[in-house]
Structure formats: C-alpha cells, structure tokens
C-alpha cells in the first residue's frame, strides 16, 4: 500500500479520487437501467421473465418465480448444520440490537384541550434485494430483513437472482426463512427493483426497497425513488482505520484487506500519526495479499483506492476522517473512546484493537448496511426507523382554537391564502 | 364538488387520477432540469447568475447574492408588528413540538466486555428552499428551519428566488432570521438546488436539501439525490376529510377549500358515510367558492381533483383513506380518536371538528411539510430525525471476541470472504 503524507493537496486529490466511485457518476448505465425499469413497468411479468433469461440465463415463469415452501424446506436440509447454528446465534444479536432502536408513538395533552402527538406506523410492505452471483451472502439477508421484521412490517418480499438452474442458493433461502421473509421471488438486477416498485402479475408492489446490489441495482433504486422509498444508494465498500503508534500493524493490515477483498472499487485507508506503523502495515498488507485467496481483487483494490496517510497530528487525522466519512471506521488509538467523540461522520465505528470490522459484518448486532462514499455525512446505517413512518396528530378543543383563531387568520392572510383564513373564521362566525 | 358512490371501480379511477399529479411523471421537464443542474455544477456562480436573470428577471452577482445583515434589519422593520408577534407565538409552538422529537445517543454495555451503541450526530449543514413568487410564505420558512435548528445543525443555508428588484420579500427574510437561518442567498429554482448540492464560489455545498417548491425544484432535488440527501419530493397539496353524519357541513366545506386554493393540481376529497352530508358539503363548497378571493384556482382544483365519495361503511371509508394516504387527513366523526387508530397512512391527522387543517399549517406546532401524493405510505412529516444521522458503535474486548471468533470465521468462509475470516483469525493465532 502506498504511503502518502497527509496535507491539504494530497487530501484533496484522494477525496476527489474516492468520489469517482460514486454510483451517481455511472451515467453510462443510466439509460439502460431506465429502459429496463420502463419496460418492466409496462410489460410486467413478461419483461421480468425475458430479462431474467437475458441477464441470469435462467428460465423462469409465473409458476416458478415464487419460491415454494418445498424449496425452502429442501434448502434448510442442504445447509451445513454448523453454519445454521452460527446464523441463529448471529440473528439473536442482530434482533437484540435492533429491538433497542424501536421508537414509539407519543402524545402530549394540555388542560386547555389540546393534544399533539406523533404516531409511529410500520410500513405495510418492503422489498429486500439480495445479490446473487457466485457466492451466497446470508449475512446480507439477515441484516436487511431483521430490522423490517422488528419494525413490524407485515409483508417482507425478498428478491434475488436465480442461478442458471433456476434455483436460489440454499443458504440465502435459509437465511431469508429464518429472518422472516414472507415471500421470495427469483429475480435480480434492475428488473427486480422495477418489479417491486410497480408490481407485476406475480410480484407485489411494495412501499420501500432496501438491500445492496451492483451498479444496475443502485441506479434502478434511484430511478424508482419517489414512487417508493429506498434505503441509501449503496456504493462500493470502504474501511478507514484511524491508528496511532499503539496499534498492532498485523491486525490493522488484516482489517484493511478484509474490505479490499470485496471488489476492485473497494477502498481501504489507514490514517495514522505514526510513520513507523505506516511502514509496518504496508509490509504486513503485502504479505497477507500474497497468502489470501482473493489476492487479485485485493491487489487491484489497494492499487486503485488504498492509501496509508501519515498525519502530523491526531486532530488532522480526525478532520480527514470526517471529510472522508467512511462506511466503516476503526479507531485503534490509546484513547479510542475519546477519539470517537470527535468523529462526526462514519457509518459504523469499531473501537479498540479487538473490534475487527468483520465482527460488525457478521455478528455483533448493529446493521452492516451502511452509508458509503461519503454519504455518512447525511445517511445512517439501515435501522428500524427505516421501516416505520410518522404521522402527526393534532387535536384542538373549541376553546383552544378560539383562543388563537385570530393568529391563524392573520398568518394565512399574510400569505394571501384567504380560504385558509376562512376555514378557521367560519367556526367562530356569529 | 361532484358526488361519487365509493366502490371498487370509482376508487380505482380516482386513485389513478390522483397519481397523475405525481412529479415523477413530469418527464417533459426532466431534461431541462438535468441541463440546469449540470450547467450549475460546471459553471458555478456564472450559471447561477445567468439562470437568475433568465428565470427571475433579476440581476444578481457575487456581491449581492448573499443577503446582508443590513438587508435583514431593514426587512425586520418593514414587517407589520402584529404579524411579527403572530410569527413569534407560532415559532414557540413549532419549537416545543420539535423539541419532543429529539432522540439521543445510547449505548448498552455488558459485563463480558462488549459495548454496543448508536451515536446521534446533527448534520453539519443543510439547505432550505423557500419558494418565492407573488406571495411570501413565512410559515414555510419556520417549518423548514426550526427542526434543523432544534436538531443542532450548525450551518442552515436558506435559498429563495429574488424579485425583479433583486430583493427578497421582507416577511420571508424576517422569518428566516427569527427561525435561525445562518445565511440566505437570493437564488431559486433548479439552479438553487444544484448550487446547494455541488457548491459554487458564493454558495456553500450542504449535506441535505429540504423545502417545498415547484416542479423544477422537485425534479432538481431528485436529480441531486445521492450527492446530498433530500426530504421527500413534494407534490401538490391535498386534503382528505373523513366524516360521518355528525360533521358540520360548513366547516368541512371550508376546510376542503383551504387546500383547493393552493393550486390547480391540489386535491380536496371528502369521504363520508352520509349522503346527506355529501349534498350539504357540495352546496356549501359552491357558496364559499363564489365568495373567496382565489375562487378561480379553487374551482379548477375542485373540477380536476375534488371528490365527495360516499361510502357504504366506515370500514370502506377507512380503507380508502389508507389507499389514498393523504397529506392532510381530518377525522370528523363521532369517535374520531378510535377511527384514528385504524389510519395507517396519512401525513398529519387532524382530529375533531375544531382541528381545522390551517391550524396545522400555521400554529399548532407539528410540521406542515408533509408527504404528498400517496407517499405517506412510506414518508414522514419533516422532523428532527431528518437533520441527524446515526453511527453504530461497536466495542468488543479480547475475551468477548475470543469467545465467538470461530463463529465469525465460519460465517465469512461460508460467504467465501477469506480476508474477512483472516482479520479475526490473526488476533488469536498462536
């Protein structure tokens, strides 16, 4: 990994470089995605089947698109029992953490006869996208479904691309079933997002679509935003380790590589106040890269978006952290909790040398669907609030309205909205 | 207002009709908006000044675009003292309600040496769009700025189109100052949204953009979504009154018209179980329309999207409410609180015959920026949570990680992410 002195110029270059990974910049695919979305909206099931054949090389029809109870039972039997137990223990932690995120309706009444409140209602239905491809990602299934289930969503519709044999990976299916998916459909890509947004003969329309995916999925989610709600638009993964000389270089290097292995656009950055640590981490990373099975991806990712930044001070280092706003932040310093208080922007913050990032991906409980590409400045980890919505509640007694009705009328008249003023006035006309 | 029997067919037609108002369907303007956004991104201030001259017929440059302290002081002097006092009383209620929405960071520690938590951080900066045009909308200024201020946002950047004289309406400026805007710029339309999303020489880039606007503003917000966060995409206003025979037809009619006066795309719908009420409301509405100053707009809005739907039962009526998911819902029935419990989808719910909708627009305290066009199925009123974000906190002690490290490794290996497994494994290698 290249070692770069952190100054205003290098920071500016690196920030610009990282933003090149922004899915919003992939306009080359926008038209293709829009066409897929429009076609699915118009031709519904027929378009879904046709795109699935084209992109996934799988033949699916109305009788096979929905995963059956038998398919789920078969999948459960195929999963290695040890993994099943691991998933169950992980789920327990994920549920427990998300239960703590629940918020409740409240109201505030006053003896003048007013009641104001906020009613929390779970969304009726959500769609969960789960990527397919060569590997199964059961952790992603758990992380997307469990918060919806905890929030009280009644209909949790999972979609995932089928393999060429028209089947869904058994581990994915098992995770979906354990987590609480109410229905599963064999469809992926932009066509799956469009189907969930507009509905087809086979696939129900949902209120919100969540879940990570490739660039087609990300652009499709943006295209249907407004018709339905979406989670944040996921970009490539990233890790930033903030470390001082007290950090273990071997642990730091291993953690950096854990994200670099995701794909060639992933970013792994160490920001440190110690040149000694910088050199050692660079060495360890080189060594690990040789040994690991995904070394080719790791090497490309590190060459593209991997940096070791050496800062003059912890204050400079923290400023850079806040500007990068990383998806995953590890703080491995002498006072990691105190340093955490100065972090404004990060998806998940891993504190101390034993809080390795994959702990959060798989087990601790907080969600691993996190804002990427600097969007931690304004987006949050996927959470229970994403699956509920609020309604304001307003009750005024006659006396309470009478006491202030002239204020409302004056305000409305000032905005030249005379029918607004009239609606209050008529209640007190002689 | 036309009276229609509520059945499956009429409901389907009306729902389809209402969705025609969806800003996502105005694709005719999409290309224009995208061009404005791209041009402002590229040419920055120069583009902003040029579009302001083209669309607002106002000449603005780098020395005049930002509202000065003197301009604010002048504006404060111009506002009618009575209105100033009304705004202050309204602000007090808005602040009090939004203070109750605040959520706090929390953590949960266990004696095995684990700490999990959720850190709440205010966004650093937000942009607030305030429409210009013939009238001033100080209430909109208060409703958009106050929740950001309560959340603790440091930089609250307001933008609003200047008049031909290059000035901002004094009432708008006064409201901005009272509510806590930290800077105000004279720019409107899609060019204002682009400037806030990408920054120009004069206008700072922000993390999130909120505030209502016309179709150009709505489409521009959609175009920049992902680069920054936005509030929900606002469509035309709407009111739905759910009433039985106990309702006062004169009050109901006046309230329906209060939203119909907004614009020709606004929708006013009465859903009632009483044909008698339906007829009386239709009569009253006709009478009011003649008397009100904005009668032309009201008449067009009622002709376009105004309906009185007569339902066979309160259950049918409530089902329709939930399918329409109105921005504003008034419940004027014998048991309005009980009926409220059956409402799943509505932006704000006004309960009882003295809770007239404009009470919420101007005075009660809950936000008047509400989800429109059926998006109350998944969006919420603008609220304090919109101006904060969450970061997950994860701390595991060595012992805590050691106890479960094999679970993480097994899960990672199952996903073929060997560098993930490695990062945990190295911490316990002999």
Interface residues (C-beta under 8 A of the other chain):
Chain A: X22 X23 X24 X80 X82 X83 X86 X87 X89 X90 X97 X100 X101 X103 X106 X108 X114 X115 X116 X118 X119 X121 X123 X124 X134 X135 X136 X137 X138 X139 X171 X207 X208 X222 X225 X226 X227 X228 X229 X232 X233 X250 X251 X254 X255 X257 X258 X260 X261 X262 X288 X292 X293 X294 X298 X337 X340 X343 X344 X345 X346 X347 X348 X349 X350 X351 X352 X353 X354 X355 X356 X357 X358 X359 X360 X361 X362 X363 X364 X365 X366 X367 X370 X371 X375 X376 X377 X378 X379 X380 X381 X383 X385 X389 X390 X391 X392 X393 X394 X395 X396 X397 X398 X400 X401 X404 X407 X408 X410 X411 X412 X414 X415 X416 X417 X418 X419 X420 X421 X422 X423 X424 X426 X427
Chain B: X22 X23 X24 X80 X82 X83 X86 X87 X89 X90 X97 X100 X101 X103 X106 X108 X114 X115 X116 X118 X119 X121 X123 X124 X134 X135 X136 X137 X138 X139 X171 X207 X208 X222 X225 X226 X227 X228 X229 X232 X233 X250 X251 X254 X255 X257 X258 X260 X261 X262 X288 X292 X293 X294 X298 X337 X340 X343 X344 X345 X346 X347 X348 X349 X350 X351 X352 X353 X354 X355 X356 X357 X358 X359 X360 X361 X362 X363 X364 X365 X366 X367 X370 X371 X375 X376 X377 X378 X379 X380 X381 X383 X385 X389 X390 X391 X392 X393 X394 X395 X396 X397 X398 X400 X401 X404 X407 X408 X410 X411 X412 X414 X415 X416 X417 X418 X419 X420 X421 X422 X423 X424 X426 X427
